[in-house]
Amino acid sequence: MTENLNPREQYLGNPNLKKAFTSSEFTEEQIVELSKCIEDPKYFITNFINIVTIDKGLVPFEMYKFQEKMVDTFHDNRFTVCKLPRQSGKSTIIIAYLLHYTLFNENVNVAILANKSSTARDLLGRLQLAYEHLPNWMQQGVMNWNKGSLELENGSKIVAAATSSSAIRGGSFNVIFLDEFAYIPNNIADEFFSSVYPTISSGKSSKIMMVSTPHGMNMFYKIWTDAVNKNNTYVPIEVHWTEVPGRDEKWKEETIKNTSEQQFQTEFECEFLGSVNTLIAPSKLKALAHIDPQRSGEIDIFEMPKKDHIYTCTVDVSRGTNNDYSAFTIFDTSEMPYRLVAKYRSNEIKPVIFPNIINELCRKYNMAYVLVETNDLGQQVADALQFECEYDNMLMCTQKGRSGQILGGGFSGRGSSLGLRMTKAAKRVGCSNLKSLLEGDKMIIQDFDTIAELSTFISKGKSYEAEDGCNDDLVMCLVMFAWLANQQYFKELVNIDMRNALFAEQQNALEQDMAPFGFMDDGLNEHESEIDEYGDVWNPVDVVR
């Protein structure tokens, strides 16, 4: 506990805080203690950090074994990612370490970021409480002290804010603590790392400490799995609920009774399950694995185009706002299982530019068949592809009474149009078939973004859509593809044997049509055929007289 300070030495009248540039004299014992604390964060935390508990109030911090391991890992590594169960003291131990880092390092900047700004400020408040209860001879004098930041006389600063791309933009930070990062929406997480990570990674000693309980398959899931598989430089730390003192099988049973089995698996077993009532079964979502694609801008390539393969593209169009993405997916439909080979997703692309990107990539994939969702601005994109880009393999749909929309080969009477209008009926069929394709292993998806969206694509009323705060643009591309795959005309297009049979049938019909013109058989070339300048094969025929 801090000693009483002279009022002239107090920061803004707070008897527990020393104002900046207050002179101090140290005893030999205090110098020894300071040296021990500087060298060993665990010694500092054990001997000088106090925390508030529900049952006992303000008490000295007694670290669990796994918390001691966490401190060592934070201290010895630049990048750490921690997967811990709820209410395990994960935030408390990091706050204690950050206090040590700020107190005993000069001119460092620390950011405490959480899914909500109020949560971040609460974490900073807990750090400030621990600081107030340090002996005043150990304290640095306070320059600035409020709910969102603090600054010490050694030049070190701490700020608290919600995790976002703008939270700490323009600043140079030595340590960033990301609390409950799994609860940050994917679009915000993407923007955050795009803007912040280059700054952090450029330093030689800067640190990122990411801590969370799992919450679906999102950015935290990707960073964690990549860390475990040694595909990034993060050091993974995993804590099982049984490592927390006081938690045993009896506690588990009581917790499940008061919550649910799935909630326990997510919050305490730390399993990366999707949201409740997802379209795709949790067991299947868990089994889906992602790979790193070849990336060119917003385009991800998983497989390069292959000669003679048949590809199909489905397109979902947005208005180009920050909360909505335009997207398309390209599947190899030459054989089962269908495989996702390329995808595009952007929340900045404008509808007038979008067709050019689709046109360029789909031509590379052997003139892939293209189906555009024509709700809202989708019709504009479909028309531009057909008439401005002169893209030949556009798919069309026809309204057929009670049957609803069916895929057709072109404009065939009233109700025919480019693309697919995503009606309730079409979405219902698409969702049903998507579930069948994925869970029946008839579709292979190795894209992280798509898997993440599937984990939050949930039942709402009589339909399925993204969980609040999440996106489903890539999933809707899958829903369109699944609807398409259920159409008879599509099956004929992508079935090579069927295509060959249709070609033979067309050739035979052509020959029969040409027969009345009187081709003569001289009997000399009975088994010979000719190939014309267009590559068509012409076989001799018997003329019936």
C-alpha positions as CSV (number, residue, x, y, z in Angstrom):
1,M,0.0,0.0,0.0
2,T,1.3,3.5,-0.9
3,E,2.4,5.7,2.0
4,N,0.7,9.1,2.6
5,L,2.1,11.8,0.4
6,N,2.6,15.4,1.2
7,P,-0.3,17.3,-0.4
8,R,2.2,19.2,-2.5
9,E,3.5,15.9,-3.9
10,Q,0.0,14.5,-4.7
11,Y,-1.4,14.4,-8.2
12,L,-4.6,16.5,-8.3
13,G,-5.1,15.8,-4.6
14,N,-5.1,12.1,-4.9
15,P,-3.1,10.8,-1.9
16,N,-2.3,7.6,-3.7
17,L,-0.7,9.2,-6.7
18,K,2.6,11.0,-6.9
19,K,2.7,14.0,-9.2
20,A,5.4,14.3,-11.8
21,F,9.0,15.4,-11.0
22,T,8.6,14.9,-7.3
23,S,12.0,14.2,-5.8
24,S,12.5,10.8,-4.2
25,E,15.2,9.3,-2.0
26,F,15.6,5.5,-2.0
27,T,16.8,3.2,0.8
28,E,19.2,0.4,0.0
29,E,16.3,-2.1,0.5
30,Q,14.1,-0.2,-2.0
31,I,16.9,-0.1,-4.6
32,V,17.3,-3.9,-4.2
33,E,13.5,-4.3,-4.7
34,L,13.5,-2.1,-7.7
35,S,16.3,-4.1,-9.3
36,K,14.4,-7.4,-8.7
37,C,11.2,-5.9,-10.2
38,I,12.9,-4.6,-13.3
39,E,14.6,-8.0,-14.0
40,D,11.6,-10.2,-13.2
41,P,8.0,-9.2,-14.0
42,K,6.7,-12.2,-12.0
43,Y,8.5,-11.0,-8.9
44,F,6.9,-7.5,-9.4
45,I,3.4,-8.9,-9.9
46,T,3.6,-11.3,-6.9
47,N,5.0,-8.8,-4.5
48,F,3.4,-5.4,-5.5
49,I,0.2,-5.9,-7.6
50,N,-3.1,-5.8,-5.9
51,I,-6.4,-6.8,-7.5
52,V,-10.1,-6.6,-6.6
53,T,-12.0,-9.9,-6.2
54,I,-15.7,-10.4,-5.7
55,D,-15.4,-12.4,-2.5
56,K,-12.4,-10.7,-0.7
57,G,-12.2,-7.2,-2.2
58,L,-8.6,-5.8,-2.6
59,V,-6.1,-8.6,-2.2
60,P,-2.5,-9.3,-3.4
61,F,-2.4,-11.0,-6.8
62,E,-1.6,-14.7,-6.5
63,M,-0.8,-16.0,-9.9
64,Y,-1.9,-19.4,-11.2
65,K,0.7,-21.6,-12.8
66,F,-0.6,-20.9,-16.3
67,Q,-0.5,-17.1,-15.6
68,E,3.2,-17.4,-14.7
69,K,3.7,-19.1,-18.0
70,M,1.9,-16.4,-19.8
71,V,4.1,-13.7,-18.3
72,D,7.2,-15.5,-19.4
73,T,5.9,-15.9,-22.9
74,F,4.9,-12.2,-23.1
75,H,8.2,-11.1,-21.9
76,D,10.3,-13.4,-24.2
77,N,8.3,-13.0,-27.4
78,R,7.0,-10.3,-29.7
79,F,3.8,-11.8,-30.8
80,T,1.5,-14.0,-28.7
81,V,-2.0,-15.3,-29.2
82,C,-3.8,-16.8,-26.2
83,K,-6.9,-19.0,-26.2
84,L,-8.4,-19.2,-22.8
85,P,-11.8,-20.0,-21.2
86,R,-14.0,-17.3,-19.7
87,Q,-13.4,-15.9,-16.3
88,S,-9.9,-17.4,-16.1
89,G,-8.1,-14.2,-15.2
90,K,-6.7,-13.7,-18.7
91,S,-7.2,-9.9,-18.8
92,T,-5.9,-9.4,-15.3
93,I,-2.6,-11.0,-15.9
94,I,-2.0,-9.0,-19.0
95,I,-2.9,-5.8,-17.2
96,A,-0.4,-6.6,-14.5
97,Y,2.3,-7.3,-17.2
98,L,1.5,-4.0,-19.0
99,L,1.9,-2.1,-15.8
100,H,5.3,-3.6,-15.3
101,Y,6.2,-2.8,-18.9
102,T,5.1,0.8,-18.7
103,L,6.6,1.5,-15.3
104,F,10.1,0.2,-16.1
105,N,10.5,1.3,-19.7
106,E,11.0,4.8,-20.8
107,N,9.1,6.5,-23.7
108,V,7.0,3.5,-24.6
109,N,3.4,3.7,-25.9
110,V,0.9,1.0,-25.0
111,A,-2.6,0.5,-26.5
112,I,-5.4,-1.4,-24.7
113,L,-8.0,-2.4,-27.3
114,A,-11.2,-4.3,-26.8
115,N,-14.4,-5.0,-28.7
116,K,-16.1,-2.1,-26.9
117,S,-14.5,1.2,-25.8
118,S,-16.2,0.8,-22.4
119,T,-14.5,-2.5,-21.9
120,A,-11.1,-1.0,-22.9
121,R,-11.6,1.8,-20.4
122,D,-12.6,-0.7,-17.7
123,L,-9.3,-2.6,-18.3
124,L,-7.3,0.6,-18.0
125,G,-9.2,1.4,-14.8
126,R,-8.1,-1.9,-13.3
127,L,-4.5,-1.1,-14.3
128,Q,-4.9,2.4,-12.7
129,L,-6.2,0.8,-9.5
130,A,-3.2,-1.5,-9.3
131,Y,-1.0,1.6,-9.9
132,E,-2.6,3.6,-7.1
133,H,-1.7,0.8,-4.6
134,L,2.0,0.7,-5.5
135,P,4.3,2.1,-2.9
136,N,4.9,5.8,-3.8
137,W,8.7,5.2,-4.0
138,M,8.1,2.8,-6.8
139,Q,5.7,5.0,-8.7
140,Q,6.6,7.2,-11.6
141,G,5.1,10.7,-11.3
142,V,1.8,11.2,-13.1
143,M,1.7,13.6,-16.0
144,N,-1.9,12.8,-17.2
145,W,-4.5,10.5,-15.7
146,N,-8.1,10.0,-17.0
147,K,-10.5,7.3,-18.0
148,G,-9.1,6.9,-21.5
149,S,-5.3,7.3,-21.0
150,L,-2.5,7.9,-18.6
151,E,1.0,9.4,-19.0
152,L,3.9,9.0,-16.7
153,E,7.0,11.2,-16.1
154,N,9.2,8.6,-17.7
155,G,7.5,9.4,-21.0
156,S,5.5,6.2,-21.2
157,K,1.8,6.4,-22.2
158,I,-1.2,4.0,-22.2
159,V,-4.4,4.6,-24.2
160,A,-7.7,2.6,-24.1
161,A,-10.0,2.4,-27.1
162,A,-12.3,0.1,-29.1
163,T,-10.5,-2.0,-31.7
164,S,-10.8,-0.3,-35.1
165,S,-8.6,0.8,-37.9
166,S,-8.8,4.4,-36.7
167,A,-8.3,3.7,-32.9
168,I,-4.5,4.2,-32.9
169,R,-3.9,5.4,-36.5
170,G,-1.1,7.8,-36.7
171,G,0.5,6.7,-33.5
172,S,3.6,4.6,-32.9
173,F,3.0,1.9,-30.4
174,N,5.4,-0.5,-28.7
175,V,2.7,-2.8,-27.3
176,I,-0.8,-3.5,-28.4
177,F,-3.1,-5.6,-26.2
178,L,-6.1,-7.0,-28.1
179,D,-8.7,-8.2,-25.6
180,E,-11.4,-10.6,-26.8
181,F,-10.3,-10.3,-30.4
182,A,-12.6,-13.1,-31.4
183,Y,-15.6,-10.8,-30.9
184,I,-14.3,-8.2,-33.4
185,P,-16.3,-8.4,-36.7
186,N,-14.2,-9.7,-39.5
187,N,-14.4,-6.6,-41.7
188,I,-13.2,-4.5,-38.7
189,A,-10.4,-7.0,-37.9
190,D,-9.3,-7.0,-41.5
191,E,-9.2,-3.2,-41.6
192,F,-7.4,-3.0,-38.3
193,F,-4.5,-5.3,-39.3
194,S,-4.2,-3.6,-42.7
195,S,-3.7,-0.3,-41.1
196,V,-1.9,-1.1,-37.8
197,Y,0.1,-4.3,-38.4
198,P,2.7,-2.7,-40.7
199,T,3.6,-0.1,-38.1
200,I,3.9,-2.7,-35.3
201,S,5.9,-5.2,-37.3
202,S,8.4,-2.6,-38.4
203,G,9.8,-2.3,-34.9
204,K,12.4,-4.7,-33.5
205,S,10.9,-5.0,-30.0
206,S,7.3,-4.1,-30.5
207,K,4.7,-6.6,-29.2
208,I,1.2,-7.7,-30.0
209,M,-0.6,-9.7,-27.2
210,M,-3.9,-11.1,-28.5
211,V,-6.2,-12.8,-25.9
212,S,-9.7,-14.2,-26.4
213,T,-12.2,-16.9,-25.8
214,P,-13.2,-18.4,-29.2
215,H,-16.3,-17.0,-30.9
216,G,-16.7,-18.8,-34.3
217,M,-14.3,-19.1,-37.2
218,N,-13.0,-15.6,-37.7
219,M,-9.8,-13.7,-37.8
220,F,-8.8,-14.9,-34.3
221,Y,-9.5,-18.5,-35.4
222,K,-7.2,-18.0,-38.4
223,I,-4.4,-16.4,-36.4
224,W,-4.6,-19.1,-33.8
225,T,-4.7,-22.1,-36.2
226,D,-1.8,-20.5,-38.2
227,A,0.2,-20.1,-35.0
228,V,-0.4,-23.7,-34.0
229,N,0.6,-24.9,-37.5
230,K,3.6,-22.5,-37.4
231,N,2.4,-20.6,-40.4
232,N,2.9,-17.2,-38.7
233,T,5.2,-15.8,-36.0
234,Y,2.7,-15.8,-33.1
235,V,3.4,-18.0,-30.1
236,P,0.2,-19.8,-29.1
237,I,-0.8,-20.2,-25.5
238,E,-3.7,-22.5,-24.6
239,V,-5.3,-22.9,-21.2
240,H,-7.9,-25.6,-20.4
241,W,-10.6,-24.9,-17.9
242,T,-9.3,-27.6,-15.6
243,E,-6.1,-25.5,-15.1
244,V,-8.1,-22.9,-13.3
245,P,-8.3,-23.7,-9.5
246,G,-11.7,-24.6,-8.2
247,R,-13.0,-26.1,-11.5
248,D,-13.7,-29.8,-11.6
249,E,-16.3,-32.1,-13.0
250,K,-18.9,-31.1,-10.5
251,W,-18.4,-27.4,-11.5
252,K,-18.7,-28.5,-15.2
253,E,-22.0,-30.2,-14.6
254,E,-23.4,-27.2,-12.7
255,T,-22.2,-24.8,-15.4
256,I,-23.8,-26.8,-18.2
257,K,-27.1,-27.0,-16.3
258,N,-27.1,-23.2,-16.0
259,T,-26.0,-22.6,-19.6
260,S,-25.9,-25.2,-22.4
261,E,-23.6,-27.9,-23.8
262,Q,-22.7,-25.8,-26.8
263,Q,-22.1,-22.7,-24.7
264,F,-19.8,-24.7,-22.4
265,Q,-17.9,-26.1,-25.4
266,T,-17.3,-22.6,-26.8
267,E,-16.6,-20.6,-23.6
268,F,-14.8,-23.2,-21.5
269,E,-13.6,-26.0,-23.8
270,C,-12.6,-23.2,-26.1
271,E,-13.8,-24.9,-29.3
272,F,-14.1,-22.9,-32.4
273,L,-17.8,-23.6,-33.0
274,G,-20.0,-21.4,-35.2
275,S,-23.0,-19.5,-34.1
276,V,-26.1,-21.3,-32.9
277,N,-28.5,-22.6,-35.6
278,T,-26.1,-22.3,-38.5
279,L,-27.1,-23.6,-41.9
280,I,-24.1,-26.0,-42.0
281,A,-23.8,-28.4,-39.1
282,P,-21.2,-27.4,-36.5
283,S,-19.3,-30.6,-36.9
284,K,-18.9,-29.9,-40.6
285,L,-17.9,-26.3,-40.0
286,K,-15.2,-27.5,-37.6
287,A,-13.8,-29.9,-40.2
288,L,-13.5,-27.3,-42.9
289,A,-9.8,-26.4,-43.4
290,H,-8.5,-23.2,-45.1
291,I,-5.3,-22.7,-47.1
292,D,-3.4,-19.5,-48.0
293,P,-4.2,-18.5,-51.6
294,Q,-2.2,-16.6,-54.1
295,R,-3.4,-13.0,-53.6
296,S,-3.6,-10.3,-56.2
297,G,-5.3,-7.2,-54.8
298,E,-8.8,-8.4,-53.8
299,I,-8.6,-11.6,-55.8
300,D,-7.7,-14.9,-54.1
301,I,-6.5,-17.8,-56.3
302,F,-6.6,-21.3,-55.0
303,E,-6.2,-23.2,-58.3
304,M,-5.0,-21.8,-61.6
305,P,-7.1,-22.4,-64.7
306,K,-6.7,-25.9,-66.3
307,K,-7.1,-26.7,-69.9
308,D,-10.5,-28.2,-70.9
309,H,-11.9,-27.7,-67.4
310,I,-15.4,-26.2,-67.0
311,Y,-15.7,-23.3,-64.6
312,T,-18.7,-21.5,-63.2
313,C,-18.9,-18.0,-61.5
314,T,-21.6,-16.7,-59.3
315,V,-21.8,-12.9,-58.5
316,D,-23.3,-11.0,-55.6
317,V,-23.4,-7.2,-56.1
318,S,-23.4,-4.5,-53.4
319,R,-23.5,-0.7,-53.5
320,G,-19.9,-0.4,-52.5
321,T,-20.5,0.8,-49.0
322,N,-18.2,0.0,-46.0
323,N,-20.6,-2.5,-44.5
324,D,-21.4,-4.5,-47.6
325,Y,-19.2,-6.4,-50.0
326,S,-19.4,-7.1,-53.7
327,A,-18.2,-10.7,-54.3
328,F,-17.9,-13.5,-56.7
329,T,-16.7,-17.1,-56.5
330,I,-15.4,-19.3,-59.3
331,F,-15.9,-23.1,-59.0
332,D,-14.3,-25.9,-61.0
333,T,-17.4,-27.8,-62.1
334,S,-15.8,-30.3,-64.4
335,E,-16.4,-33.1,-61.8
336,M,-17.6,-33.8,-58.3
337,P,-16.7,-32.6,-55.8
338,Y,-17.0,-29.0,-57.0
339,R,-14.0,-27.0,-55.9
340,L,-13.7,-23.3,-55.1
341,V,-10.7,-22.1,-57.2
342,A,-11.0,-18.3,-57.0
343,K,-12.9,-15.6,-55.2
344,Y,-13.2,-11.8,-55.1
345,R,-14.5,-9.6,-52.3
346,S,-14.4,-5.9,-51.8
347,N,-16.4,-3.3,-49.9
348,E,-14.9,-0.4,-52.0
349,I,-15.4,-1.5,-55.6
350,K,-18.1,0.5,-57.5
351,P,-20.7,-1.4,-59.6
352,V,-19.6,0.4,-62.8
353,I,-16.1,-1.1,-62.4
354,F,-17.1,-4.5,-61.1
355,P,-18.0,-6.0,-64.5
356,N,-14.5,-5.4,-65.8
357,I,-13.0,-7.5,-63.0
358,I,-15.4,-10.3,-63.5
359,N,-14.9,-10.3,-67.2
360,E,-11.1,-10.3,-67.0
361,L,-10.8,-13.2,-64.5
362,C,-13.6,-15.4,-65.9
363,R,-12.1,-15.2,-69.4
364,K,-8.9,-16.7,-67.9
365,Y,-11.0,-19.5,-66.4
366,N,-11.9,-20.9,-69.9
367,M,-14.8,-18.4,-70.3
368,A,-16.5,-19.5,-67.1
369,Y,-20.3,-19.6,-67.1
370,V,-21.5,-16.5,-65.1
371,L,-24.6,-16.1,-63.1
372,V,-25.3,-12.7,-61.5
373,E,-27.8,-12.0,-58.8
374,T,-29.8,-9.2,-60.4
375,N,-31.6,-7.8,-57.4
376,D,-30.9,-4.0,-57.1
377,L,-27.7,-3.1,-58.9
378,G,-26.9,-6.6,-60.0
379,Q,-28.9,-6.0,-63.2
380,Q,-26.6,-3.2,-64.1
381,V,-23.6,-5.5,-63.7
382,A,-25.2,-8.3,-65.7
383,D,-26.1,-6.0,-68.6
384,A,-22.6,-4.5,-68.6
385,L,-21.0,-7.9,-68.8
386,Q,-23.3,-9.0,-71.7
387,F,-23.3,-5.9,-73.8
388,E,-20.3,-3.8,-73.0
389,C,-17.8,-6.5,-72.2
390,E,-19.4,-8.8,-74.8
391,Y,-19.1,-11.8,-72.5
392,D,-20.7,-14.7,-74.2
393,N,-21.2,-17.2,-71.4
394,M,-23.8,-15.3,-69.4
395,L,-26.5,-17.5,-67.8
396,M,-30.1,-16.6,-68.0
397,C,-33.3,-17.5,-66.1
398,T,-36.9,-17.8,-67.2
399,Q,-40.0,-17.5,-65.1
400,K,-42.1,-20.7,-65.4
401,G,-45.3,-20.3,-63.4
402,R,-45.4,-22.3,-60.2
403,S,-42.0,-23.7,-60.9
404,G,-40.5,-20.3,-60.3
405,Q,-37.3,-19.4,-62.0
406,I,-35.4,-22.0,-64.1
407,L,-32.1,-21.8,-65.8
408,G,-32.2,-21.5,-69.5
409,G,-30.0,-21.2,-72.5
410,G,-31.1,-17.7,-73.6
411,F,-34.0,-15.4,-74.1
412,S,-36.8,-17.7,-74.7
413,G,-40.1,-15.9,-74.4
414,R,-41.7,-13.8,-71.8
415,G,-40.0,-13.7,-68.4
416,S,-36.5,-14.5,-69.7
417,S,-33.7,-12.3,-68.3
418,L,-30.0,-12.2,-67.5
419,G,-29.0,-13.5,-64.1
420,L,-31.1,-14.7,-61.2
421,R,-33.4,-12.8,-59.0
422,M,-32.9,-14.0,-55.5
423,T,-36.4,-14.6,-54.3
424,K,-37.5,-16.4,-51.1
425,A,-38.1,-19.6,-53.2
426,A,-34.7,-19.4,-54.9
427,K,-32.9,-18.8,-51.6
428,R,-34.7,-21.7,-49.9
429,V,-33.7,-24.1,-52.7
430,G,-30.1,-22.7,-52.7
431,C,-29.7,-23.0,-48.9
432,S,-31.1,-26.5,-48.9
433,N,-28.8,-27.7,-51.8
434,L,-25.8,-25.9,-50.3
435,K,-26.3,-27.8,-47.0
436,S,-26.5,-31.1,-49.0
437,L,-23.4,-30.3,-51.1
438,L,-21.2,-29.3,-48.2
439,E,-22.2,-31.9,-45.7
440,G,-22.2,-34.6,-48.4
441,D,-18.6,-33.7,-49.3
442,K,-19.7,-32.7,-52.8
443,M,-18.2,-29.2,-52.5
444,I,-14.7,-28.3,-51.4
445,I,-14.1,-24.8,-49.9
446,Q,-10.7,-23.9,-48.6
447,D,-11.2,-20.1,-48.3
448,F,-11.0,-18.7,-44.8
449,D,-13.3,-15.7,-45.4
450,T,-16.0,-18.0,-46.8
451,I,-15.7,-20.5,-43.9
452,A,-15.9,-17.6,-41.5
453,E,-19.2,-16.4,-43.1
454,L,-20.6,-19.9,-43.0
455,S,-20.0,-20.0,-39.3
456,T,-22.3,-17.0,-38.7
457,F,-24.9,-17.8,-41.4
458,I,-27.8,-18.6,-39.1
459,S,-31.5,-19.3,-39.1
460,K,-33.7,-16.2,-38.8
461,G,-37.4,-16.8,-39.1
462,K,-38.1,-19.0,-42.1
463,S,-34.8,-18.2,-43.8
464,Y,-31.1,-17.9,-43.2
465,E,-28.9,-14.8,-43.1
466,A,-25.8,-13.4,-41.4
467,E,-25.7,-13.0,-37.7
468,D,-26.0,-9.3,-36.6
469,G,-22.7,-7.5,-37.2
470,C,-21.5,-10.1,-39.7
471,N,-21.5,-10.5,-43.5
472,D,-22.9,-13.2,-45.8
473,D,-21.8,-11.9,-49.3
474,L,-19.6,-14.9,-50.0
475,V,-22.2,-17.3,-48.6
476,M,-24.8,-15.8,-50.9
477,C,-22.5,-16.6,-53.8
478,L,-22.5,-20.2,-52.6
479,V,-26.3,-20.2,-52.2
480,M,-26.5,-19.0,-55.9
481,F,-24.1,-21.7,-57.0
482,A,-26.1,-24.4,-55.0
483,W,-29.3,-23.2,-56.7
484,L,-27.6,-23.3,-60.0
485,A,-26.1,-26.8,-59.5
486,N,-29.7,-28.1,-58.9
487,Q,-30.8,-26.9,-62.4
488,Q,-31.2,-29.5,-65.2
489,Y,-29.8,-27.2,-67.8
490,F,-26.6,-26.6,-65.7
491,K,-26.1,-30.3,-65.3
492,E,-26.2,-30.7,-69.1
493,L,-23.7,-27.8,-69.5
494,V,-21.1,-29.2,-67.1
495,N,-21.5,-32.9,-67.8
496,I,-18.8,-33.7,-70.3
497,D,-20.4,-36.9,-71.4
498,M,-23.7,-35.1,-71.8
499,R,-21.9,-32.3,-73.7
500,N,-20.4,-34.9,-76.1
501,A,-23.8,-36.6,-76.6
502,L,-25.5,-33.2,-77.2
503,F,-22.8,-32.4,-79.8
504,A,-23.2,-35.7,-81.5
505,E,-26.9,-35.2,-81.6
506,Q,-26.5,-31.7,-83.1
507,Q,-24.1,-33.0,-85.7
508,N,-26.4,-35.8,-86.7
509,A,-29.4,-33.4,-87.0
510,L,-27.2,-31.1,-89.1
511,E,-26.3,-33.9,-91.4
512,Q,-29.9,-35.0,-91.8
513,D,-30.9,-31.4,-92.6
514,M,-28.2,-31.2,-95.3
515,A,-29.0,-34.6,-96.9
516,P,-31.7,-33.4,-99.3
517,F,-29.2,-31.1,-101.0
518,G,-28.0,-34.2,-102.8
519,F,-24.6,-35.2,-101.6
520,M,-23.2,-37.9,-103.9
521,D,-21.5,-41.0,-102.6
522,D,-19.0,-42.3,-105.3
523,G,-18.0,-45.2,-103.1
524,L,-14.3,-44.4,-103.2
525,N,-14.1,-42.7,-99.8
526,E,-16.5,-44.8,-97.8
527,H,-14.8,-44.3,-94.5
528,E,-13.2,-41.0,-94.9
529,S,-14.3,-37.7,-93.4
530,E,-13.4,-34.1,-93.9
531,I,-12.6,-31.2,-91.5
532,D,-13.6,-27.7,-92.7
533,E,-11.9,-24.4,-91.9
534,Y,-13.9,-24.0,-88.8
535,G,-12.8,-27.4,-87.3
536,D,-16.2,-29.1,-87.9
537,V,-16.0,-32.8,-89.0
538,W,-18.1,-33.8,-92.0
539,N,-18.8,-37.5,-92.5
540,P,-20.1,-39.0,-95.8
541,V,-23.8,-40.0,-95.7
542,D,-26.0,-42.3,-97.7
543,V,-28.6,-40.3,-99.7
544,V,-32.0,-41.9,-99.7
545,R,-33.7,-41.5,-103.1
